[in-house]
Amino acid sequence: MLINAPITNLFIRVSQSGFYRGFSKDVTITAKILVGTLILWAIAFPDNAASVLGQLNNLILASFNYWYIYTMAFFVILCFALALWPKVDI
């Protein structure tokens, strides 16, 4: 059975100039729209947003409590390790 080689040369469109130089406009603008919408919703309807986001937080903590805690602890330790790691020139 022939196994295909992994795809390593992917073409990802990035902006060549301007504010988004080096970034994908599709990803950054979509993320900004989603975050902006969330912020506007929380400002316009604070009670509704607090209720929905609180329920979502409770659901996440009830469903993934230990996995969530261990994952967050791993990332905090990783951030400390990377901050303390001496600079390596490649």
C-alpha positions in Angstrom: 0.0 0.0 0.0 1.4 3.4 -1.0 1.3 6.1 1.6 1.3 9.7 0.4 3.8 12.1 1.7 2.6 14.7 4.1 1.6 18.1 2.7 4.4 20.5 3.7 4.2 23.2 1.1 0.8 24.8 1.7 -0.1 28.1 0.0 -1.5 30.4 2.6 -2.4 33.8 1.3 -0.9 36.6 3.5 -0.9 40.3 3.0 2.3 41.6 1.5 1.9 45.2 2.7 -0.1 47.4 5.0 -1.4 46.8 8.5 -2.0 43.1 7.9 1.5 42.4 6.4 2.5 38.8 7.1 -1.0 37.8 8.3 -3.9 36.2 6.6 -6.6 38.8 6.2 -9.4 36.1 6.1 -8.4 34.9 9.6 -7.7 38.2 11.2 -10.8 40.1 10.0 -13.1 37.2 10.8 -11.6 37.0 14.3 -12.0 40.7 14.8 -15.7 40.6 13.7 -16.4 37.7 16.0 -14.8 39.3 19.0 -16.3 42.7 18.2 -19.8 41.1 18.0 -19.3 39.4 21.3 -18.2 42.7 22.9 -21.1 44.6 21.4 -23.5 41.9 22.6 -22.1 42.1 26.1 -22.4 45.9 26.2 -25.9 46.1 24.7 -27.4 43.2 26.7 -25.2 42.7 29.8 -27.7 40.6 31.8 -28.4 38.3 28.9 -24.6 38.0 28.1 -23.8 37.3 31.7 -26.4 34.6 31.9 -25.4 32.9 28.7 -21.7 33.1 29.3 -22.1 32.0 32.9 -24.1 29.0 31.8 -21.4 28.2 29.1 -18.7 28.5 31.7 -20.6 26.2 34.1 -21.1 23.7 31.3 -17.4 23.7 30.4 -16.3 23.3 34.0 -18.9 20.5 34.7 -18.0 18.6 31.6 -14.3 19.0 31.4 -13.3 20.0 34.9 -10.1 18.0 35.5 -9.0 18.0 31.9 -9.5 21.8 31.8 -7.6 22.4 35.0 -4.7 20.2 33.9 -4.6 21.8 30.5 -4.5 25.3 31.9 -1.9 24.3 34.4 0.2 22.8 31.6 0.0 26.0 29.6 0.9 28.2 32.6 4.0 26.0 33.3 4.9 26.0 29.7 4.7 29.9 29.6 7.0 30.1 32.7 9.4 27.6 31.1 9.6 29.5 27.9 10.0 32.8 29.7 12.9 31.3 31.7 14.5 29.4 28.8 17.7 31.1 27.6 17.5 32.6 24.1 18.6 30.1 21.4 19.9 31.4 18.1 19.2 29.2 15.2 
